């Protein structure tokens, strides 16, 4: 089948994977790139994981571009949006695989813990998607994974 006829092909499409250098996000980044997509991969902490992904991309000639930004912070999210706008005329999908959690008993959780988790798992997702809506191509998809 050609790409024009195959409605499931992602070849020559551009996707943003937030939290795309580790775990499920990493698997999605690689699968999309191996299927012929251009993948903009956001990460924040693990430079080692980002380097490892870049090495795989280079070895397999995959279209993966890394963008470091903390999307739980306004400045980080603004940086990511600016980078996406500079690098891609259109996005065909956003995968939000960044998530965090605080593993404590209920009696030891604080409002600070709640705010920390909520700022990434919910607030960052909402504000990032709202910022990128104008760049989404017709028929795009948004996938949110969270803890």
PyMOL commands that set and color helices and strands:
alter all, ss='L'
color gray80, all
select helices_A, chain A and resi 23-34+47-60+74-87+106-108+111-135
alter helices_A, ss='H'
color red, helices_A
select strands_A, chain A and resi 14-18+38-43+64-68+91-96+136-144
alter strands_A, ss='S'
color yellow, strands_A
deselect
rebuild
show_as cartoon
